[in-house]
């Protein structure tokens, strides 16, 4: 059944409070919340909040400016036998010691739209066919959240028994799919409260393999202002599309240069930083010199590179082309605006966490990927992070998104072993 509740002046349909006992049922419940990024995620957050509070946990929420979206952060505290080796000069580097201030399990609650996609089943109703569970967010990334929520009662039981020696944190964010907007609010809140987690696992779909680094992403919009004229009098106008094409050509030439740098990293699935023009629009009619053209491009940088590596030369080209345009008409020129920025995630500080994950999974392979996650925001905040979660990134954002049931089993098993590493000396 569903009931209606009201939070922050908004009415939400939420599930009843007879909470699931296993990850498949939790995933089914989570998929039923339509948390497409353009919508509120409060119904899901409030449902998880009630669940946590039933377990005796204190939930902290951080909201967006409109108060229609929220992050959730909750901690299962270390129990009475907690090892305070973080404050012990005789600290040893056992596999348990490397989670001194706790481990964050992190996931985003928003999903991408289903508009224009042809689904063979209802995208917000979980459907099991064969060995797969279908639904929007099944792999990206409500599957991991479902497994983490299933783990919480086990962690609480250990904490209450005084056996959980390190705190376990759960962080759920909003608007990851539209620029990783929610996680910085969680991190700022943790800093203000003096909470310094030792490590973080972001449960994006990796087929339960270990991703130790990913690229950053920056999205730019370029607006070219020309001057209209009749197409028979081109000399009296300034063609915005023509100047946009010159800048696009320059962006493409930079992209080619990036692919041949000596410092590229062969461990990445795409071993170099990339530039790619994604959208373009402009012009009114064929017989009118266009006075406006806009295009967007994204830059996906290797962790050791910065935005300035491409921004500075592009800004110089913008200045050069704008000067040419303004020599013909003073009120023309080119604007360059950044619309999105997500930092890269590095493996510089996560070697101990990698060793723990390798020991728990029996797989020491380290992967590096071209897509971006909230992991870079955690590493930028000084929290060593890896990416590991159920499902394949190849299924993300597609119609009939699915996660294999065996992947959920593997994630459950992995998190159980992770929890045990917080309670048993190695």
C-alpha positions in Angstrom: 0.0 0.0 0.0 1.0 3.6 -0.3 0.3 6.5 2.0 0.5 10.3 1.5 2.8 12.4 3.5 3.8 16.1 3.3 7.3 17.4 3.8 8.5 20.9 3.0 5.1 21.8 1.7 5.2 19.0 -1.0 2.9 16.0 -1.1 4.5 12.7 -1.8 3.2 9.2 -2.3 5.4 6.8 -0.2 5.5 3.2 0.6 4.2 1.6 3.7 6.6 1.0 6.6 6.7 -2.8 6.4 10.3 -2.7 5.1 12.0 -5.4 3.0 14.4 -8.0 4.5 16.4 -8.7 1.3 18.1 -6.7 -1.4 15.8 -7.8 -4.3 12.8 -6.6 -2.4 14.5 -3.4 -1.5 15.5 -2.8 -5.1 11.9 -3.4 -6.2 10.8 -0.8 -3.6 13.4 1.8 -4.7 12.6 1.5 -8.4 9.0 2.3 -7.6 10.0 5.9 -6.7 10.3 8.0 -9.8 13.4 9.9 -9.0 14.3 11.2 -12.4 16.6 14.2 -11.8 14.0 16.7 -12.9 11.6 15.4 -10.1 11.9 15.5 -6.3 13.6 12.6 -4.5 12.0 13.4 -1.2 9.6 10.5 -1.2 12.4 8.0 -1.5 14.6 9.9 1.1 11.7 10.1 3.6 11.1 6.4 3.2 14.7 5.5 3.9 14.7 8.0 6.8 11.8 6.2 8.4 13.6 2.9 7.9 16.8 4.1 9.5 14.9 5.7 12.4 13.1 2.3 13.0 16.6 0.9 13.4 17.3 3.4 16.0 19.6 5.5 13.8 19.8 9.3 13.6 19.4 10.7 10.1 20.9 13.9 8.8 19.5 15.6 5.7 20.9 18.3 3.5 18.6 20.1 1.1 18.8 22.0 -2.2 17.8 25.6 -2.2 14.2 24.8 -3.3 13.9 22.3 -0.5 12.4 19.7 -2.9 15.5 17.5 -2.9 17.6 16.1 -0.1 20.7 14.1 0.6 20.7 11.6 3.4 23.6 10.7 5.7 23.3 8.1 8.5 25.9 6.5 10.7 26.0 3.1 12.5 28.2 4.0 15.4 31.1 1.9 16.5 30.2 -0.3 19.5 31.6 -0.6 23.0 34.7 -2.5 21.9 35.7 0.0 19.3 39.4 0.2 18.6 40.4 3.8 18.8 43.7 3.2 17.0 43.3 6.5 15.1 44.4 8.1 18.4 46.9 5.5 19.3 50.6 6.1 18.5 51.1 2.4 18.4 48.6 2.0 15.5 49.2 -1.0 13.4 48.2 -1.2 9.7 45.9 -4.2 9.9 43.0 -4.5 7.5 40.6 -3.4 10.3 42.8 -0.4 11.2 42.3 1.2 7.8 38.7 2.1 8.6 39.6 4.0 11.8 37.0 6.8 11.2 34.6 4.6 9.3 33.7 3.7 5.8 31.1 5.5 3.7 28.9 3.6 1.3 27.8 6.2 -1.2 25.0 6.1 -3.8 22.9 8.6 -5.8 19.2 8.4 -5.7 18.4 10.1 -9.0 18.0 8.4 -12.3 18.0 9.5 -15.9 14.7 10.0 -17.8 12.9 7.4 -19.8 11.5 9.8 -22.4 11.6 8.6 -25.9 12.8 5.1 -24.9 10.9 2.0 -25.9 10.6 -0.2 -22.8 9.1 -3.7 -22.9 8.0 -3.3 -19.3 7.0 -0.4 -17.0 10.3 1.4 -16.1 9.2 2.3 -12.6 8.0 -1.2 -11.8 10.7 -3.8 -11.1 10.2 -6.8 -13.4 12.2 -10.0 -13.1 12.6 -11.9 -16.4 14.9 -14.9 -16.2 18.1 -14.0 -14.4 17.7 -10.2 -14.7 15.7 -7.5 -12.8 14.5 -4.7 -15.1 13.7 -1.1 -14.2 15.0 2.4 -14.3 17.9 2.6 -11.8 18.2 -1.2 -11.5 22.0 -0.9 -12.1 22.5 2.9 -12.0 22.5 2.7 -9.1 19.6 1.6 -6.9 21.0 -1.9 -6.9 23.9 -0.9 -4.7 21.6 1.2 -2.4 19.3 -1.8 -1.9 22.3 -3.9 -0.8 23.5 -1.2 1.5 20.1 -0.8 3.1 19.9 -4.6 3.6 23.2 -4.4 5.4 22.2 -1.7 7.9 20.3 -4.0 10.4 23.3 -6.3 10.5 25.6 -3.4 11.3 23.2 -2.1 13.9 23.0 -5.5 15.6 26.8 -5.6 15.8 27.0 -2.0 17.1 24.4 -2.8 19.8 26.5 -5.8 20.8 29.6 -3.7 21.1 31.2 -5.6 18.2 31.4 -2.9 15.5 34.8 -1.4 16.0 34.5 1.2 13.2 31.5 3.3 12.2 29.6 2.5 9.0 28.2 5.5 7.1 25.6 5.5 4.4 25.4 8.6 2.1 22.6 9.0 -0.4 22.7 12.0 -2.8 20.5 13.9 -5.3 21.2 15.1 -8.8 24.3 13.1 -9.6 23.1 12.6 -13.1 22.9 16.4 -13.8 26.3 17.4 -12.5 26.9 15.7 -9.1 25.2 18.6 -7.4 24.2 16.9 -4.1 27.4 15.3 -2.9 29.2 18.6 -2.2 26.5 19.5 0.3 27.0 16.2 2.1 30.8 16.7 2.2 30.4 20.3 3.4 28.1 19.2 6.2 30.5 16.4 7.3 33.3 18.9 7.4 31.2 21.3 9.5 30.3 18.5 11.9 33.9 17.3 12.2 33.2 13.9 10.6 36.2 12.6 8.8 35.6 9.2 7.2 38.6 7.2 6.4 37.4 5.7 3.1 34.5 5.7 0.7 33.0 3.1 -1.7 30.8 4.6 -4.4 28.6 1.8 -5.7 28.3 2.7 -9.3 27.9 -0.3 -11.6 31.3 -2.0 -12.2 30.3 -5.6 -12.3 31.7 -5.7 -8.7 35.2 -5.1 -10.0 37.4 -2.3 -8.5 37.7 1.0 -10.2 40.5 3.1 -8.7 40.4 6.2 -10.9 38.1 8.0 -13.4 38.2 11.1 -15.5 36.8 14.4 -14.6 34.3 16.2 -16.8 33.7 19.9 -17.6 30.8 21.0 -19.9 31.0 24.3 -21.7 28.5 26.4 -23.7 29.8 28.7 -26.4 27.5 31.5 -27.6 28.5 33.3 -30.8 26.9 36.7 -31.4 27.0 37.8 -35.0 25.2 40.4 -37.1 22.3 39.6 -39.3 22.1 40.7 -43.0 20.5 39.6 -46.2 22.5 36.7 -47.6 23.1 38.7 -50.8 24.9 41.3 -48.7 27.2 39.0 -46.6 29.9 41.7 -46.3 27.5 43.8 -44.2 26.9 41.0 -41.7 28.9 38.8 -39.4 28.1 35.1 -39.8 27.7 33.6 -36.3 27.6 30.0 -37.7 30.8 30.5 -39.7 32.7 31.8 -36.6 31.3 29.0 -34.5 32.5 26.5 -37.0 36.0 27.9 -36.8 36.0 27.5 -33.1 34.6 24.0 -33.4 37.4 23.2 -35.8 39.9 24.4 -33.2 38.3 22.3 -30.5 38.6 19.3 -32.8 42.3 20.0 -33.4 42.9 20.2 -29.7 41.2 16.9 -29.2 43.5 15.3 -31.8 46.5 16.8 -29.9 45.3 15.3 -26.6 45.2 11.8 -28.1 48.9 11.9 -28.9 50.3 13.3 -25.6 53.3 11.5 -24.1 51.6 11.4 -20.6 48.5 9.5 -21.5 47.5 6.6 -19.3 47.1 3.2 -20.9 45.2 1.8 -17.9 42.1 3.9 -18.8 39.6 2.4 -21.2 40.1 5.6 -23.2 43.7 6.4 -22.4 43.7 10.1 -23.2 41.7 13.2 -22.3 38.9 13.9 -24.8 37.1 16.9 -26.2 33.8 16.4 -27.9 31.2 18.9 -29.4 27.8 17.6 -28.4 25.1 20.1 -29.6 24.8 23.0 -32.0 22.0 25.3 -33.0 21.7 28.6 -34.9 20.4 30.4 -37.9 16.9 31.5 -39.0 16.7 30.9 -42.7 19.1 30.1 -45.6 18.8 33.7 -47.0 19.7 35.4 -43.7 23.2 35.8 -42.3 22.8 34.2 -38.8 23.3 36.5 -35.8 23.5 33.7 -33.2 24.9 30.2 -32.9 25.4 28.1 -29.8 27.2 24.9 -29.3 28.3 22.8 -26.3 31.3 20.6 -25.8 32.7 18.5 -23.0 36.2 17.9 -21.7 36.9 14.6 -20.0 40.3 14.9 -18.4 42.8 12.3 -17.0 43.3 12.9 -13.3 46.7 14.5 -13.7 45.4 17.1 -16.2 43.4 20.2 -15.3 40.7 22.3 -17.1 43.3 25.0 -17.7 45.1 22.6 -20.0 42.4 23.1 -22.6 40.6 26.2 -21.3 43.5 28.5 -21.7 44.1 27.8 -25.4 40.4 27.9 -26.2 40.0 31.2 -24.4 42.9 32.5 -26.5 41.2 31.3 -29.7 37.9 32.9 -28.5 39.7 36.2 -28.0 41.3 36.0 -31.5 38.0 35.2 -33.2 36.1 37.8 -31.2 38.6 40.5 -32.3 38.1 39.5 -35.9 34.3 39.8 -35.6 34.4 43.1 -33.7 36.6 44.6 -36.4 33.5 44.2 -38.6 30.8 45.0 -36.1 31.4 46.3 -32.5 28.6 44.5 -30.8 29.6 41.0 -31.9 31.8 38.4 -30.2 31.9 35.0 -28.4 30.9 34.0 -24.9 32.3 30.9 -23.3 30.5 29.6 -20.2 31.1 26.6 -18.0 27.9 24.7 -17.2 29.1 21.6 -15.4 32.2 20.5 -13.6 33.0 17.2 -11.9 36.5 16.4 -10.7 38.5 13.4 -11.6 39.1 10.6 -9.1 42.6 9.5 -8.5 44.2 6.4 -6.9 47.0 8.4 -5.2 45.8 7.9 -1.6 43.6 4.8 -1.8 46.3 2.0 -1.8 45.2 0.6 1.6 41.6 0.6 0.7 42.5 -1.1 -2.6 44.3 -3.8 -0.7 41.3 -4.4 1.6 38.9 -4.6 -1.4 41.3 -7.0 -3.2 41.4 -9.2 -0.1 37.7 -9.2 0.3 36.9 -9.9 -3.4 39.9 -12.1 -4.3 40.4 -9.9 -7.3 43.4 -7.5 -7.3 42.7 -6.0 -10.7 42.5 -2.2 -10.8 40.5 -0.5 -13.5 40.4 3.1 -14.6 37.3 4.5 -16.6 36.3 7.4 -18.7 33.0 8.2 -17.0 32.7 10.4 -14.0 31.1 9.8 -10.6 30.9 11.5 -7.2 34.1 9.7 -6.3 36.2 12.7 -7.4 34.3 14.9 -5.0 35.1 12.5 -2.1 38.8 12.3 -3.1 39.0 16.1 -3.4 37.7 16.3 0.2 40.6 14.1 1.3 38.6 10.8 1.5 40.3 8.0 -0.4 37.7 6.3 -2.6 37.1 3.5 -5.0 34.2 2.6 -7.2 32.6 -0.8 -6.9 29.0 -1.9 -7.4 26.6 -4.4 -9.0 25.7 -4.3 -12.7 27.3 -3.1 -15.9 27.7 0.5 -16.9 26.8 -0.7 -20.4 23.2 -1.1 -19.2 23.0 2.3 -17.6 20.7 5.0 -19.2 19.2 2.5 -21.7 15.7 1.3 -22.3 15.1 -2.0 -20.4 17.9 -1.2 -18.0 18.6 -4.2 -15.9 20.9 -5.8 -13.3 21.6 -9.5 -13.2 20.4 -11.1 -10.0 23.7 -12.7 -9.5 25.3 -9.3 -9.3 23.0 -8.4 -6.4 24.1 -11.6 -4.7 27.7 -10.7 -5.2 27.2 -7.3 -3.8 25.4 -8.6 -0.7 28.3 -11.0 -0.1 30.9 -8.3 -0.6 29.2 -5.9 1.8 28.8 -8.7 4.4 32.6 -9.4 4.2 33.3 -5.7 4.4 31.2 -5.5 7.5 33.0 -8.5 9.0 36.3 -6.7 8.4 35.0 -4.0 10.7 34.5 -6.5 13.5 37.2 -9.2 13.3 41.0 -8.7 13.6 43.0 -10.0 10.6 
